Amino acid sequence: MEKRVVFGHKTLPYLLLLPQLIITVVFFFLPAGQAMWQSLRLEDAFGLSSEFVGLDNFMDLFSQQAYLDSFRVTAVFSILVAVVGLGVSLLLAVMADRVIRGAGLYKTLLIWPYAVAPAVVGVLWLFLFSPSVGILAVALRQAGVDWNPRLDGNQAMLLVLIAAVWKQISYNFLFFLAGLQSIPRSLIEAAAIDGASPSRRFWSIVFPLLSPTTFFLLVVNIIYAFFDTFAVVDTTTQGGPGTSTSILVYKVYSDGFRGLDLGSSAAQSVVLMFIVIALTVVQFRYVDRKVQY
């Protein structure tokens, strides 16, 4: 017999939803509305005077080559963060699911990085790859690699990518491990009895059953790459060298808080918001069709 929760008080459900609604309005809708309003105005550096300019901020924005380059940098960065992060996390989850001795310790060590603040993650990897004193940088130099992310844009992007992926691995790992443990063992054992190899069992049974988890993590990782990697970029490369690691969210900060161009910064935040909304809609509209629930 199906169990259902019945609310006798008509206003109780709304009261239970009220805290989340307040948080959503205060921290999302109000800032988004303010950004859209500021994007249509030209303000001085101190915000003391403003003038309505319509879409001039957006037209000026898309005429800047530096801003157009940030689209390419963000696209490459977000794709690499999602693909590499999900691939490594899935591999670790499969290994953890098979470990018997010391499994608890192994899983705990993999979860720890998620508790580290993004700014600390950036400082940690910056120190490890520091050209002068970094342990990994010294090892690369001894191996014949001329490592200097302060001068080489590709190396700087690699440094930011490693830090961002390492920070997100724990989150992806938890969901993949939970998904693997929810798959009935009888299906895998039946395929093994039929003679299917381990790789065939994984790609024909395990991975399709993980598709809802993979789809969810794909959406989360794309949003993470667009927004939550700001602190990693700021503490490692500050968008440099040049603009090689200046992703969209960091350019919003750079133009708004360093360049004090509040109208342009607001316009960039509006563009970024609509890009993420569009990507999420596309993923739910087309990628979700291939998910097997």
Secondary structure as GFF3:
##gff-version 3
##sequence-region A 1 293
A	DSSP	alpha_helix	12	24	.	.	.	ID=ss1
A	DSSP	pi_helix	25	29	.	.	.	ID=ss2
A	DSSP	alpha_helix	30	38	.	.	.	ID=ss3
A	DSSP	beta_strand	41	43	.	.	.	ID=ss4
A	DSSP	beta_strand	50	52	.	.	.	ID=ss5
A	DSSP	alpha_helix	56	61	.	.	.	ID=ss6
A	DSSP	alpha_helix	65	98	.	.	.	ID=ss7
A	DSSP	alpha_helix	103	111	.	.	.	ID=ss8
A	DSSP	three_ten_helix	112	115	.	.	.	ID=ss9
A	DSSP	alpha_helix	118	128	.	.	.	ID=ss10
A	DSSP	alpha_helix	135	142	.	.	.	ID=ss11
A	DSSP	alpha_helix	153	181	.	.	.	ID=ss12
A	DSSP	alpha_helix	185	193	.	.	.	ID=ss13
A	DSSP	alpha_helix	198	201	.	.	.	ID=ss14
A	DSSP	pi_helix	202	206	.	.	.	ID=ss15
A	DSSP	alpha_helix	207	209	.	.	.	ID=ss16
A	DSSP	alpha_helix	211	223	.	.	.	ID=ss17
A	DSSP	pi_helix	224	228	.	.	.	ID=ss18
A	DSSP	alpha_helix	230	236	.	.	.	ID=ss19
A	DSSP	alpha_helix	248	253	.	.	.	ID=ss20
A	DSSP	pi_helix	254	258	.	.	.	ID=ss21
A	DSSP	alpha_helix	262	285	.	.	.	ID=ss22
A	DSSP	three_ten_helix	287	290	.	.	.	ID=ss23
###
